[in-house]
Amino acid sequence: MFGSGFIVNKRIKDLVIDLKAKTTRICRIRVRGLFFNYSLICVHAPTEEKDDDDDEKDNFNKDLDQTYKEGPKRDLKNLWRS
């Protein structure tokens, strides 16, 4: 029903350090760079328009904060919301 993920081109697949799916809505990939590594986070966020449970939104935000903080401090971090 929900999901998030990455498509990795075969030219850079050897640069992937780690791929972690935190939940069905949040995943993170680490890619080796020339001067520093990249942590990319892809999320499928709950919307305000839907009648989603407030607890679900709170849990999503906590999981997202935790995923962001789990990334190494020296990584360049980027977040995509869909």
C-alpha positions as CSV (number, residue, x, y, z in Angstrom):
1,M,0.0,0.0,0.0
2,F,2.8,2.4,0.9
3,G,6.5,2.3,0.3
4,S,9.7,4.1,-0.4
5,G,12.9,3.1,-2.0
6,F,15.7,3.9,-4.4
7,I,16.6,2.8,-7.9
8,V,20.4,2.6,-8.2
9,N,22.1,2.8,-11.6
10,K,24.4,-0.1,-12.3
11,R,27.3,2.3,-12.8
12,I,27.2,3.4,-9.2
13,K,26.0,0.2,-7.5
14,D,29.5,-0.4,-6.1
15,L,29.4,2.9,-4.3
16,V,26.4,1.9,-2.2
17,I,27.6,1.5,1.4
18,D,24.3,0.7,3.1
19,L,20.6,0.5,2.5
20,K,18.2,0.5,5.5
21,A,14.4,0.4,5.5
22,K,13.3,1.9,8.8
23,T,9.6,1.4,8.1
24,T,7.4,1.0,5.0
25,R,7.4,4.8,4.8
26,I,11.0,5.6,5.5
27,C,14.3,4.2,4.0
28,R,17.9,5.5,3.8
29,I,20.7,4.8,1.5
30,R,24.4,5.7,2.0
31,V,26.6,6.3,-1.0
32,R,30.3,6.7,-1.1
33,G,31.5,10.1,-2.4
34,L,34.9,11.5,-3.4
35,F,35.3,13.8,-0.4
36,F,32.4,12.7,1.9
37,N,29.6,10.2,1.8
38,Y,25.9,10.9,1.2
39,S,23.0,9.8,3.3
40,L,19.8,10.0,1.3
41,I,16.4,9.5,3.0
42,C,13.3,8.8,1.1
43,V,9.9,9.0,2.8
44,H,6.2,8.6,2.0
45,A,4.7,11.0,4.5
46,P,1.2,10.8,5.8
47,T,-0.9,13.8,4.6
48,E,-2.8,16.3,6.6
49,E,-5.9,15.9,4.3
50,K,-6.4,12.3,5.1
51,D,-8.1,11.3,8.3
52,D,-4.9,9.5,9.4
53,D,-4.5,8.8,13.1
54,D,-2.5,11.5,14.9
55,D,-0.5,8.7,16.6
56,E,0.6,7.5,13.2
57,K,1.8,11.0,12.2
58,D,3.6,11.3,15.6
59,N,5.3,7.9,15.2
60,F,6.2,8.8,11.6
61,N,7.9,12.0,12.7
62,K,9.8,10.3,15.5
63,D,11.0,7.6,13.1
64,L,12.1,10.2,10.6
65,D,14.0,12.2,13.3
66,Q,15.7,9.0,14.5
67,T,16.6,7.9,10.9
68,Y,18.1,11.3,10.3
69,K,20.1,11.3,13.5
70,E,21.4,7.7,12.9
71,G,23.3,8.8,9.8
72,P,26.9,9.6,10.4
73,K,27.5,13.2,11.3
74,R,30.0,13.8,8.5
75,D,27.7,12.5,5.8
76,L,26.0,15.0,3.6
77,K,22.3,14.4,4.3
78,N,19.3,15.0,2.0
79,L,15.6,14.2,2.5
80,W,13.0,13.5,-0.1
81,R,9.3,13.7,0.8
82,S,6.7,12.2,-1.5
